[in-house]
Amino acid sequence: MSTTGEKPGIGIYTCKNCGTSVLLDDNSDRLPPCPKCSGTEYRP
């Protein structure tokens, strides 16, 4: 599990709350709050 503010690396992360996907395309990108529900926990 990854949370908002972490730098988990390149990939697609899915919000555990609503299922919205967020794409990180750089290793230095931080996970944002979910754009749909403001959730903070993601699964890879």
The first five atom37 places (N, CA, C, CB, O) and aatype in JSON, in Angstrom:
{
  "aatype": [12, 15, 16, 16, 7, 6, 11, 14, 7, 9, 7, 9, 18, 16, 4, 11, 2, 4, 7, 16, 15, 19, 10, 10, 3, 3, 2, 15, 3, 1, 10, 14, 14, 4, 14, 11, 4, 15, 7, 16, 6, 18, 1, 14],
  "atom_mask": [
    [1, 1, 1, 1, 1],
    [1, 1, 1, 1, 1],
    [1, 1, 1, 1, 1],
    [1, 1, 1, 1, 1],
    [1, 1, 1, 0, 1],
    [1, 1, 1, 1, 1],
    [1, 1, 1, 1, 1],
    [1, 1, 1, 1, 1],
    [1, 1, 1, 0, 1],
    [1, 1, 1, 1, 1],
    [1, 1, 1, 0, 1],
    [1, 1, 1, 1, 1],
    [1, 1, 1, 1, 1],
    [1, 1, 1, 1, 1],
    [1, 1, 1, 1, 1],
    [1, 1, 1, 1, 1],
    [1, 1, 1, 1, 1],
    [1, 1, 1, 1, 1],
    [1, 1, 1, 0, 1],
    [1, 1, 1, 1, 1],
    [1, 1, 1, 1, 1],
    [1, 1, 1, 1, 1],
    [1, 1, 1, 1, 1],
    [1, 1, 1, 1, 1],
    [1, 1, 1, 1, 1],
    [1, 1, 1, 1, 1],
    [1, 1, 1, 1, 1],
    [1, 1, 1, 1, 1],
    [1, 1, 1, 1, 1],
    [1, 1, 1, 1, 1],
    [1, 1, 1, 1, 1],
    [1, 1, 1, 1, 1],
    [1, 1, 1, 1, 1],
    [1, 1, 1, 1, 1],
    [1, 1, 1, 1, 1],
    [1, 1, 1, 1, 1],
    [1, 1, 1, 1, 1],
    [1, 1, 1, 1, 1],
    [1, 1, 1, 0, 1],
    [1, 1, 1, 1, 1],
    [1, 1, 1, 1, 1],
    [1, 1, 1, 1, 1],
    [1, 1, 1, 1, 1],
    [1, 1, 1, 1, 1]
  ],
  "atom_positions": [
    [[0.85, -1.18, 0.0], [0.0, 0.0, 0.0], [0.89, 1.25, 0.0], [-0.96, 0.0, 1.23], [1.94, 1.29, 0.65]],
    [[0.45, 2.25, -0.74], [1.15, 3.53, -0.77], [0.18, 4.62, -0.33], [1.72, 3.84, -2.2], [-1.03, 4.49, -0.5]],
    [[0.72, 5.69, 0.24], [-0.13, 6.78, 0.69], [0.3, 8.11, 0.08], [-0.11, 6.87, 2.21], [1.42, 8.25, -0.41]],
    [[-0.61, 9.08, 0.14], [-0.35, 10.41, -0.4], [0.96, 10.96, 0.15], [-1.52, 11.35, -0.06], [1.24, 10.87, 1.34]],
    [[1.75, 11.56, -0.76], [3.01, 12.16, -0.37], [4.21, 11.25, -0.57], [0.0, 0.0, 0.0], [5.35, 11.73, -0.59]],
    [[3.98, 9.95, -0.71], [5.08, 9.02, -0.94], [5.54, 9.08, -2.39], [4.68, 7.6, -0.56], [4.8, 9.54, -3.27]],
    [[6.76, 8.6, -2.64], [7.3, 8.48, -3.99], [7.48, 6.98, -4.28], [8.67, 9.26, -4.13], [8.6, 6.46, -4.18]],
    [[6.4, 6.29, -4.64], [6.48, 4.83, -4.8], [7.1, 4.38, -6.11], [5.11, 4.25, -4.68], [7.33, 3.19, -6.3]],
    [[7.38, 5.3, -7.03], [7.98, 4.95, -8.31], [6.97, 4.98, -9.45], [0.0, 0.0, 0.0], [5.78, 5.2, -9.25]],
    [[7.48, 4.75, -10.64], [6.66, 4.8, -11.85], [5.61, 3.7, -11.81], [7.54, 4.66, -13.12], [5.9, 2.57, -11.42]],
    [[4.39, 4.03, -12.21], [3.34, 3.02, -12.28], [1.96, 3.62, -12.14], [0.0, 0.0, 0.0], [1.8, 4.84, -12.0]],
    [[0.98, 2.75, -12.18], [-0.42, 3.16, -12.02], [-0.85, 2.71, -10.63], [-1.35, 2.54, -13.15], [-0.68, 1.55, -10.26]],
    [[-1.4, 3.63, -9.87], [-1.85, 3.36, -8.51], [-3.35, 3.59, -8.43], [-1.1, 4.26, -7.49], [-3.86, 4.56, -8.98]],
    [[-4.05, 2.7, -7.76], [-5.5, 2.73, -7.69], [-5.95, 3.09, -6.28], [-6.1, 1.37, -8.11], [-5.52, 2.49, -5.3]],
    [[-6.82, 4.09, -6.2], [-7.35, 4.53, -4.91], [-8.12, 3.39, -4.24], [-8.27, 5.77, -5.08], [-8.99, 2.77, -4.86]],
    [[-7.79, 3.1, -2.98], [-8.47, 2.03, -2.26], [-9.91, 2.39, -1.94], [-7.71, 1.7, -0.97], [-10.74, 1.5, -1.72]],
    [[-10.22, 3.68, -1.9], [-11.56, 4.12, -1.54], [-12.54, 4.05, -2.72], [-11.51, 5.54, -1.0], [-13.62, 3.48, -2.59]],
    [[-12.15, 4.62, -3.87], [-13.11, 4.72, -4.98], [-12.67, 4.03, -6.27], [-13.38, 6.16, -5.27], [-13.47, 3.9, -7.2]],
    [[-11.41, 3.58, -6.34], [-10.96, 2.86, -7.52], [-10.4, 3.72, -8.64], [0.0, 0.0, 0.0], [-10.07, 3.2, -9.71]],
    [[-10.29, 5.03, -8.43], [-9.72, 5.91, -9.44], [-8.23, 5.63, -9.57], [-9.96, 7.4, -9.07], [-7.53, 5.44, -8.57]],
    [[-7.73, 5.59, -10.83], [-6.32, 5.32, -11.07], [-5.55, 6.62, -11.26], [-6.15, 4.43, -12.29], [-6.04, 7.58, -11.86]],
    [[-4.32, 6.62, -10.74], [-3.4, 7.76, -10.87], [-2.12, 7.22, -11.49], [-3.13, 8.48, -9.48], [-1.57, 6.22, -11.01]],
    [[-1.63, 7.88, -12.54], [-0.39, 7.46, -13.19], [0.76, 8.33, -12.73], [-0.53, 7.53, -14.73], [0.7, 9.56, -12.81]],
    [[1.81, 7.69, -12.24], [3.06, 8.39, -11.93], [4.05, 8.0, -13.02], [3.6, 8.03, -10.48], [4.33, 6.81, -13.21]],
    [[4.58, 8.99, -13.75], [5.47, 8.67, -14.87], [6.92, 9.07, -14.62], [4.98, 9.35, -16.11], [7.73, 9.1, -15.54]],
    [[7.24, 9.38, -13.36], [8.62, 9.71, -13.01], [8.88, 9.21, -11.59], [8.88, 11.25, -13.12], [7.99, 9.29, -10.73]],
    [[10.08, 8.69, -11.33], [10.39, 8.17, -10.01], [10.36, 9.22, -8.91], [11.74, 7.53, -10.02], [10.27, 8.88, -7.74]],
    [[10.43, 10.5, -9.29], [10.41, 11.56, -8.28], [9.01, 12.11, -8.01], [11.32, 12.69, -8.71], [8.83, 12.97, -7.15]],
    [[7.99, 11.6, -8.75], [6.61, 12.06, -8.53], [6.09, 11.55, -7.19], [5.69, 11.58, -9.68], [6.35, 10.42, -6.79]],
    [[5.35, 12.44, -6.5], [4.69, 12.05, -5.24], [3.23, 11.74, -5.53], [4.82, 13.18, -4.17], [2.61, 12.34, -6.41]],
    [[2.68, 10.79, -4.79], [1.25, 10.48, -4.94], [0.42, 11.65, -4.42], [0.89, 9.17, -4.19], [0.62, 12.11, -3.29]],
    [[-0.51, 12.12, -5.23], [-1.39, 13.2, -4.79], [-2.6, 12.62, -4.05], [-1.86, 14.06, -5.99], [-2.82, 11.41, -4.1]],
    [[-3.37, 13.45, -3.38], [-4.67, 12.96, -2.89], [-5.49, 12.53, -4.12], [-5.44, 14.07, -2.05], [-5.31, 13.09, -5.2]],
    [[-6.35, 11.56, -3.96], [-7.17, 11.09, -5.09], [-7.92, 12.27, -5.7], [-8.17, 9.99, -4.63], [-8.56, 13.04, -4.98]],
    [[-7.85, 12.42, -7.04], [-8.54, 13.54, -7.68], [-10.06, 13.45, -7.62], [-8.11, 13.64, -9.11], [-10.75, 14.45, -7.81]],
    [[-10.59, 12.25, -7.36], [-12.04, 12.08, -7.33], [-12.62, 12.19, -5.92], [-12.41, 10.74, -7.92], [-13.62, 12.88, -5.7]],
    [[-11.98, 11.49, -4.94], [-12.58, 11.43, -3.61], [-11.67, 11.98, -2.5], [-12.95, 10.01, -3.28], [-12.05, 11.98, -1.33]],
    [[-10.48, 12.45, -2.88], [-9.48, 12.96, -1.93], [-8.95, 11.87, -1.0], [-10.08, 14.07, -1.1], [-8.4, 12.18, 0.06]],
    [[-9.1, 10.61, -1.38], [-8.55, 9.51, -0.6], [-7.03, 9.58, -0.56], [0.0, 0.0, 0.0], [-6.42, 10.24, -1.4]],
    [[-6.43, 8.91, 0.41], [-4.98, 9.0, 0.59], [-4.28, 7.65, 0.53], [-4.67, 9.66, 1.91], [-3.05, 7.61, 0.66]],
    [[-4.99, 6.56, 0.33], [-4.37, 5.23, 0.27], [-4.57, 4.63, -1.11], [-4.95, 4.3, 1.36], [-5.67, 4.65, -1.68]],
    [[-3.47, 4.08, -1.64], [-3.49, 3.49, -2.97], [-2.93, 2.09, -2.93], [-2.72, 4.34, -3.97], [-2.13, 1.75, -2.05]],
    [[-3.34, 1.28, -3.89], [-2.71, -0.02, -4.1], [-2.09, 0.0, -5.5], [-3.75, -1.2, -3.94], [-2.59, 0.67, -6.4]],
    [[-0.99, -0.74, -5.68], [-0.32, -0.74, -6.99], [-1.15, -1.43, -8.06], [1.04, -1.41, -6.9], [-0.72, -1.51, -9.21]]
  ]
}
